[in-house]
Amino acid sequence: MKKIAHIGIAVSDLDAMIPFYRDQLGLSFQGTEEVESEGVRVGFFKIGESAIELLEPLNETSPIAKYIEKKGEGIHHVALDVDNIQKRLDHLKENGIPLIHEEPKMGAHESQVAFLHPKAANGVLFELCEQKQEE
């Protein structure tokens, strides 16, 4: 694990929340992006070497929509920046750690991502992120 890549926060209305994080907290807004694989629109705010990621559901079947319906808006996950995500997932699986994704999928910023099941960490949802390598 290299660092905390970002903290994901579930929101119902991304556009309504951008001014708070940008104007009131003074975080550097990096823009928005749709991540079809997760059914979300995300907004990123840079803070040091990490970021805050706001997640707005694109539809009612999105995992974030279900999360908000069940638990309300708020912190959804902690993302960890890793090298060789598939090797990490294989290691975790071999050690009996429950995974939501056994293989990485495409995430924001063309990164590879996979989630550990929250049962693995007493209810904390962790995401592993392998950033796209610069060419």
C-alpha positions in Angstrom: 0.0 0.0 0.0 1.4 3.4 -1.0 -1.0 5.9 0.4 -4.7 6.8 0.8 -5.8 7.5 -2.8 -9.1 9.1 -1.8 -12.0 9.0 0.6 -15.3 8.3 -1.2 -18.4 10.2 0.0 -21.9 9.3 -1.2 -24.0 12.3 -2.2 -27.5 12.6 -3.7 -26.6 15.8 -5.7 -23.0 16.2 -6.7 -23.5 19.7 -8.3 -25.1 21.0 -5.1 -22.1 19.8 -3.0 -19.3 21.1 -5.2 -19.4 24.7 -3.8 -19.0 23.5 -0.2 -15.9 21.5 -0.9 -14.4 24.0 -3.3 -15.5 27.4 -1.9 -15.9 26.7 1.8 -13.3 24.0 2.5 -10.9 25.5 -0.2 -10.1 22.2 -1.9 -8.9 22.2 -5.4 -11.7 20.9 -7.7 -10.4 18.5 -10.3 -13.6 18.0 -12.3 -16.3 15.4 -12.7 -16.4 12.0 -14.6 -18.9 9.3 -15.1 -17.9 5.8 -14.2 -20.4 3.6 -16.0 -19.0 0.4 -14.4 -20.2 1.6 -11.0 -23.2 3.6 -12.1 -21.8 6.9 -10.6 -20.8 10.4 -11.5 -17.8 11.4 -9.4 -16.3 14.7 -8.5 -12.7 14.9 -7.3 -11.1 17.4 -4.9 -7.3 17.3 -4.3 -6.1 17.5 -0.8 -2.3 16.9 -0.4 -1.3 13.7 -2.0 -4.8 12.3 -1.7 -8.3 13.3 -2.8 -11.9 13.4 -1.7 -14.3 11.7 -4.2 -17.9 12.6 -4.2 -20.1 9.9 -5.6 -23.6 10.6 -7.1 -25.7 7.7 -8.4 -26.5 7.7 -12.1 -29.6 5.6 -11.6 -31.7 3.8 -8.9 -29.8 0.5 -9.4 -26.4 2.0 -8.8 -24.6 0.6 -5.7 -24.3 4.2 -4.4 -28.1 4.8 -4.8 -28.7 1.6 -2.7 -26.1 2.8 -0.2 -27.8 6.2 0.2 -31.2 4.6 0.5 -30.0 2.2 3.2 -27.5 4.4 5.2 -27.9 8.0 3.9 -25.3 10.3 2.5 -21.8 10.2 4.0 -18.5 8.4 3.9 -18.7 5.4 1.7 -15.2 4.0 1.3 -11.5 4.5 1.8 -9.4 3.9 -1.3 -5.8 2.7 -1.1 -3.2 3.3 -3.8 -1.5 0.0 -4.7 0.9 -1.4 -7.2 0.0 -4.6 -9.1 -3.7 -4.8 -8.0 -4.2 -8.3 -9.3 -1.3 -9.6 -7.2 -2.8 -7.9 -4.2 -6.3 -9.4 -4.8 -4.8 -12.9 -5.3 -2.9 -12.6 -2.0 -6.0 -11.4 -0.2 -8.2 -14.2 -1.7 -5.6 -16.8 -0.8 -5.7 -15.6 2.8 -9.5 -15.9 3.0 -10.3 -12.2 2.8 -13.8 -11.7 1.3 -13.7 -9.7 -1.9 -16.5 -7.9 -3.8 -14.3 -8.0 -6.9 -11.8 -10.8 -7.5 -10.5 -9.0 -10.6 -10.0 -5.3 -11.1 -12.4 -3.2 -13.2 -12.1 0.2 -14.8 -12.5 3.1 -12.4 -12.2 6.9 -12.6 -9.2 8.3 -14.3 -8.7 5.1 -16.2 -7.5 3.4 -13.0 -8.0 -0.3 -12.2 -10.1 -0.7 -9.0 -11.5 -3.5 -6.8 -13.4 -3.5 -3.5 -12.8 -5.7 -0.5 -16.0 -6.8 1.2 -16.7 -4.7 4.3 -16.9 -7.9 6.4 -13.1 -8.0 6.0 -12.6 -4.9 8.0 -15.5 -4.7 10.5 -17.8 -2.7 8.2 -15.2 -0.5 6.5 -15.4 -0.7 2.7 -11.9 -0.5 1.2 -11.1 0.0 -2.5 -7.8 -0.9 -4.0 -6.7 1.5 -6.8 -3.9 1.0 -9.3 -3.4 4.3 -11.2 -2.8 4.3 -14.9 0.9 4.4 -15.7 2.1 7.5 -17.4 3.5 6.8 -20.8 
